């Protein structure tokens, strides 16, 4: 039977083309992913991006109920910005809304998973590389610091919408190196629309510290919440050690 070990219910922003292939290449045998898209817009001017990010949350509870019909072991709302835009605790409000529609199924979000990953790695101070426009980027920094983790250095690329999925791995490698500091205990590459799985280990070798990415942290957290403790090689310390 498909998903005999676990079924993962994954809510994906409507324009995201990265999360599904990245998850599908990593999930262990016996684990299946079941996806449902929720409406997300924000390809226009800055205020449209912010409005689209905030409006996306309105669709979440219903989307969680839909994917919940597949009786998944855990549900995650992906799309980093959608889950941090309201500051510290905003992700927990979204989780509570989803739980009201899904009963006792464990629920998480990408932003929640990123914070959980920092804690598990013991990363008390971090650096952040982001593709976002400035307003969204600064909202992420506030969210991380609201969760008690100082951000020592950060940069953004001023990208929006589908532009984000077109950012090259070489650009991300360079950006990660630029934001790193000797005091940072991990580097976050944020956004589930970024292709990162091919470059995580290379960047970790270059920087000699853990690298966390949005899709990596989300899938790692989902697997652990589902009781799947497999250590997976090739996608960073988070998967291989924790």
N, C-alpha and C positions, 0 to 999 in steps of 0.2 A: 504494500500500500504506500502511496506517496505520502511523505511527511510522517512516517511512522515514528520518528524520534521527536519531531516538533514541526509545527506550522507557524510561520511568521506572517502576521498581518501588517502590511506596510502601506501607509498613506503617503502618496507622492504628489508634489505640486504638478499642476497640469502641464507645464512647459519643461519639466525636468526629463532629460534623456540619459542621465548618468547613473542614478541610483539603482535602477533595475539591473543593468548589465554588471555593475560592480558587485552588488549583492549576490547575483547568480553565479559569479565566478568563484566565490569564497565559501558559500554555505557548505557544511560537511554533508556527506552522504546521509540520507534519511531525514534531512531538513529541507522543507520547501518554503518558498516565499509566495505570498498571495497579495497582489497589489490592487490598490484602488486609488484613482486620482481625484484630487479636489481642485476646484477652480482657483487659479492664481494668476493675476495680471500685474503689470507694473513695468512695462517696457518704455514708457514715455518719459516725461520730465520728472525731476526729483520728487515733486509732491505726489505724482502718480505712482511712483515706486512705493513710497511710504504708505499711501492709501491702499494700494494693492496688497501689500504685506499685511496690513491690519485687517483688511476685509477678508483675506483668506481664512482667518481663524473662525469666521462665522460659519464656514462649511464643515468644520472639523467633527463636531459631534455626530452629525448625520453620516459622514463618511466613515467614522469609526463603527457606527452601527452596521453599515453595509458590509465592511470587511469582517466584522464580528460574526456575520452569518456563516463564515467558513470555519467557525470554531477554532481560531488560532490559539496557540499557546501564549502569545504575547502580541500586542499591537504597538506600533511606533508611528508617530506623526513625524515625517521627515520634512526637510526644508528648514534650514537653520534659522534664517531671518524671521520666518513666521512664528518661531517658538521663542525668540528672545526679544522681540521688538518692544514689548511692554515693560522691560526691565526685570530686576530680580523678582522671582516668584511668579512671573507671567507664565512660564512653562508649567508650573504646578497647577495654575488655574485651568490651563488647557487639559492637563491630565485629568483633573476632577470633572470637567465637562464630558470628556470621553468616557470616563468610568460610569457616569450616570446613564450612559446609553449602552454600555457593554457589560455591565454586571461585574463579575469577579475576575475578568481577564486582566492580567497585568498590563499596564499601559505606560509608555514613556514617550519622550520627544528627543529630537536630535540635540537640542541645547542641554537638556537634562543629561543626556548621555555623555556629552563633552565634559560637563562638570564632574560626572561620575568617573570618567576616564582620568581626569587630572588627579582626583583623590586617589584612585587606585594606583596610579603611577607615582604618587607621592610628590607631585609637582605643585609646589606652593607658590611659585612665581613663574610666569609664562610670557612668551612673545606670541604675536598674532599676525598672520598674513591673510589678507582678505581681498576679494575681488570687488567689493561693494562700492556704491557711491558713499560720499562722506557721511551723510546723515545715518545711513544704515550701519556703517562701520563704527561710528561713535556709539550707537545703541548697543552693539555687541560688546564693546569695551565696558560700558556701564553694566551690562548684564553680568559679565565675568567678575568684575570687581564687586558688584552687589553680592556675589556669592563668596566673597572673602578671598579672592585670588588676585593679587596685583598683576597688572599687565605692564611689563617693563618697557616694551617697545612694540610698535605696530605700524603697519602701512596698508593702504588700500589701493586698488587699481582703477577705481571710478568706472566700473563696468555695471551693466544692468541687463536684465532679461536674458535673451539667448546669447548675448555676447559672452556671458560667463562660461558657458559650456565650451566656448572656442578658445579659451585661454590655454596656452601650451604648457606642457610639463616643464620645459626649460624655463619659462617665465616663472612658474611656481617655485622651482628650485632656487632661482636667483632671489625671488622675493623672500623665501624662507631664510636664506643666508643673510639677507639684509636686515631682517628684523631680529635675528638671533643676538643675544648678549651672553657673556660668560655667566651671568647670574641667573639667566632663565633656565628653568629646569625642564621645560618642554616647549615645543613650538606647535601652535595650532594653525592649520590651514583650513579656513572655515568656508563652508558652502557645499551643499550636497550636489550642486550642478558642476562642480569641478572634478575633472578626471585626476584622481590622486593615487589609486591603488598601485599603479606601475612605478611610482617614484618614492613611495614612503621609505622603503629600506635604503635607497640610495641617499636620501636626505639625512636619514638617521646616521649613516656611516660618515657623511660629510660633517655633520654638526656634533656627532658623538653625544646625542641625547634623544629622548623619545620625541616622535612626531605624532600628533593627533590630527586626524582629518574628520570631517563631519560624517561621511558615509562609514568610515572605519569605526568610529566611536559608536554610531547608532547600531550597526550590525553586531559589534562586540557586545553591547549592552543587551540587545534583544536575545542573543544566544545565551548569555548568562542568566537572564531572567527566565528563559525557557528551560533552564537546567542543563544546557549543553556546555560542557566544560572543556571541549577539545581545544588544544593549543594548535594554532594554525600558523605555519611558517610562510614568510614571504611578504607580509603586510604590516610589519612593524612590531615593536615590542609589546604593544597592547594585546595583540592577538597571540603572539608566540610565548609570552610569559604569564599573562593574566587571564 
